[in-house]
Amino acid sequence: TIFLLTDKATYQAVAKAVSTTPPGTPYGYFSPAHNAMVMNIRTGGGTLVHEMFHAYGPANDPTMPSWINEGMASLYEQCGTRKKNGKEQIIGRTNWRLAGLQKHIRAKTTVPFDKLCQTNDTQFYDTASGYAQARYLMYYLQENHKLRAFWADYLRTRAKDPTGWVAMKTTLASLGHTDIPKFQTFWEAWVLKL
């Protein structure tokens, strides 16, 4: 069930009625336990697309690591479409997370990719730059036409590597990036130019 509420007060009341607790975010959320998406649509349609990924992504893979789940979901917070082979495809656009990520890059407080991509849920949500790093890593793959390849490789290899790290390294290698720390330096410079 999808609840799209027109203001903060209604959103908070419905969220509490659905989940019995106040929402932990002013935007919206997906509750697998209640099979419901509840959101304040006044904050924008990006929240709807973000939460739809949380509903459908883990339905395809219930053990999806948080860095992939949040990276993909947040990629579509600001989205549009692009034609490819005559078909419209949804794509992520730069969004409000960019400024915060650029601040972390300048302060040299980003998390090394090998560590970020092997975090458990608690570790991921405890990182200050995790959401933005995961989002803009997915954005980089999208802009280099490798996001679908990463997703396919992750689904194919998740039984042996549930973290998704091997799939990410394989996808980056297909772009010529085999030295991950060197790639992260390159990627951070790329992000600073966005």
C-alpha positions as CSV (number, residue, x, y, z in Angstrom):
1,T,0.0,0.0,0.0
2,I,1.3,3.4,-0.9
3,F,0.3,6.4,1.2
4,L,1.1,9.8,-0.4
5,L,0.3,12.6,2.1
6,T,0.1,16.2,1.3
7,D,1.6,17.8,4.4
8,K,3.8,17.1,7.4
9,A,1.0,16.7,10.0
10,T,-1.0,14.2,7.9
11,Y,2.2,12.3,7.0
12,Q,3.2,12.0,10.7
13,A,-0.3,10.9,11.7
14,V,-0.6,8.2,9.0
15,A,2.9,7.0,9.6
16,K,2.1,6.5,13.3
17,A,-1.1,4.7,12.4
18,V,0.6,2.4,10.0
19,S,3.7,1.7,12.0
20,T,2.6,2.6,15.5
21,T,5.6,4.8,15.9
22,P,6.5,8.3,14.6
23,P,8.4,8.3,11.3
24,G,12.2,8.5,11.6
25,T,12.4,10.8,8.5
26,P,10.5,13.8,7.3
27,Y,10.3,12.5,3.7
28,G,9.0,9.0,3.7
29,Y,9.9,5.3,4.1
30,F,9.1,1.8,3.1
31,S,8.1,-0.6,5.9
32,P,8.6,-4.3,4.8
33,A,6.9,-5.4,8.0
34,H,3.7,-3.5,7.1
35,N,4.1,-3.8,3.3
36,A,3.6,-0.1,3.0
37,M,5.2,3.0,1.7
38,V,4.3,6.2,3.6
39,M,5.5,9.6,2.4
40,N,5.1,13.3,2.6
41,I,4.8,13.9,-1.2
42,R,5.1,17.7,-0.6
43,T,8.9,17.1,-0.2
44,G,9.1,15.9,-3.8
45,G,8.5,12.9,-6.0
46,G,12.1,11.7,-5.6
47,T,11.2,10.2,-2.3
48,L,8.5,8.1,-4.0
49,V,11.0,6.6,-6.5
50,H,13.6,6.1,-3.7
51,E,11.1,4.2,-1.6
52,M,9.9,2.2,-4.6
53,F,13.4,0.8,-5.0
54,H,13.4,-0.2,-1.4
55,A,10.1,-2.1,-2.0
56,Y,11.1,-3.8,-5.2
57,G,14.9,-4.2,-4.9
58,P,14.9,-6.3,-1.8
59,A,11.9,-8.2,-3.0
60,N,14.2,-9.5,-5.7
61,D,17.1,-10.0,-3.2
62,P,16.1,-9.9,0.5
63,T,19.8,-10.1,1.5
64,M,20.9,-7.1,-0.6
65,P,23.6,-5.1,1.3
66,S,22.7,-1.6,2.5
67,W,25.3,0.1,0.4
68,I,23.7,-1.3,-2.8
69,N,20.1,-0.8,-1.5
70,E,20.7,2.8,-0.5
71,G,23.0,3.5,-3.4
72,M,20.5,2.5,-6.0
73,A,17.5,4.0,-4.2
74,S,19.2,7.3,-3.6
75,L,20.4,7.4,-7.2
76,Y,16.8,7.9,-8.3
77,E,15.9,10.6,-5.7
78,Q,16.5,13.1,-8.5
79,C,15.7,11.4,-11.7
80,G,14.7,11.8,-15.3
81,T,14.7,9.7,-18.4
82,R,17.1,9.1,-21.3
83,K,16.5,7.3,-24.6
84,K,18.5,4.2,-25.3
85,N,17.8,2.0,-28.3
86,G,14.6,3.9,-28.8
87,K,13.3,3.2,-25.3
88,E,13.0,5.6,-22.3
89,Q,15.0,4.6,-19.3
90,I,15.0,6.1,-15.9
91,I,18.3,7.7,-14.8
92,G,19.6,9.4,-11.8
93,R,20.6,13.0,-11.9
94,T,22.9,14.9,-9.5
95,N,21.1,15.9,-6.3
96,W,21.4,17.5,-2.9
97,R,23.7,14.8,-1.7
98,L,26.5,16.0,-4.0
99,A,27.5,19.1,-1.9
100,G,27.9,17.0,1.2
101,L,30.0,14.4,-0.6
102,Q,32.2,17.1,-2.1
103,K,32.7,18.4,1.4
104,H,33.8,15.0,2.7
105,I,36.1,14.6,-0.3
106,R,37.8,17.9,0.4
107,A,38.1,17.1,4.1
108,K,39.5,13.6,3.2
109,T,36.8,11.9,5.3
110,T,35.3,9.5,2.7
111,V,35.4,5.8,3.4
112,P,37.7,3.6,1.3
113,F,35.5,1.7,-1.2
114,D,36.7,-1.7,-0.2
115,K,35.5,-1.0,3.4
116,L,32.3,0.8,2.3
117,C,31.2,-2.1,0.0
118,Q,31.8,-4.7,2.7
119,T,29.9,-3.0,5.6
120,N,27.1,-4.6,7.4
121,D,23.9,-2.6,7.8
122,T,24.9,-1.0,11.1
123,Q,28.4,0.0,9.8
124,F,26.9,1.4,6.6
125,Y,24.3,3.6,8.4
126,D,27.0,4.8,10.8
127,T,29.2,6.2,8.1
128,A,28.8,10.0,7.5
129,S,29.4,9.8,3.8
130,G,28.0,6.3,3.0
131,Y,24.8,7.2,1.3
132,A,26.4,9.8,-0.9
133,Q,29.4,7.7,-1.8
134,A,27.2,4.7,-2.7
135,R,24.8,7.0,-4.7
136,Y,27.6,8.6,-6.7
137,L,29.4,5.3,-7.2
138,M,26.2,4.1,-8.8
139,Y,25.9,7.4,-10.7
140,Y,29.4,6.9,-12.0
141,L,28.5,3.4,-13.3
142,Q,25.3,4.8,-14.8
143,E,27.2,7.6,-16.6
144,N,29.7,5.0,-18.0
145,H,26.9,2.7,-19.1
146,K,27.9,0.0,-16.6
147,L,25.1,0.1,-14.0
148,R,23.0,-2.7,-15.5
149,A,26.2,-4.8,-15.9
150,F,27.0,-4.3,-12.3
151,W,23.5,-5.2,-11.2
152,A,23.5,-8.4,-13.4
153,D,26.9,-9.4,-12.1
154,Y,25.8,-8.8,-8.5
155,L,22.8,-11.0,-8.9
156,R,24.9,-13.7,-10.6
157,T,27.6,-13.7,-7.9
158,R,25.7,-12.9,-4.7
159,A,25.6,-16.5,-3.4
160,K,29.4,-16.5,-3.3
161,D,29.8,-12.8,-2.4
162,P,26.7,-11.4,-0.7
163,T,28.6,-8.1,-0.1
164,G,28.6,-7.2,-3.8
165,W,32.2,-6.1,-3.6
166,V,33.4,-8.7,-6.1
167,A,30.7,-7.6,-8.6
168,M,31.8,-4.0,-8.1
169,K,35.5,-4.8,-8.6
170,T,34.6,-6.8,-11.8
171,T,32.5,-3.9,-13.1
172,L,35.2,-1.3,-12.4
173,A,37.8,-3.6,-14.0
174,S,35.7,-3.6,-17.2
175,L,36.2,0.2,-17.2
176,G,40.0,-0.2,-16.8
177,H,40.0,0.4,-13.0
178,T,41.9,-2.5,-11.4
179,D,43.6,-0.5,-8.6
180,I,40.7,0.4,-6.3
181,P,42.5,3.1,-4.2
182,K,43.8,4.7,-7.4
183,F,40.2,4.5,-8.8
184,Q,38.8,6.2,-5.7
185,T,41.2,9.1,-6.1
186,F,40.2,9.4,-9.8
187,W,36.5,9.1,-8.8
188,E,36.7,11.7,-6.1
189,A,38.3,14.2,-8.6
190,W,35.5,13.3,-11.0
191,V,32.8,14.0,-8.3
192,L,34.4,17.3,-7.4
193,K,33.8,18.4,-11.0
194,L,30.1,17.6,-11.0
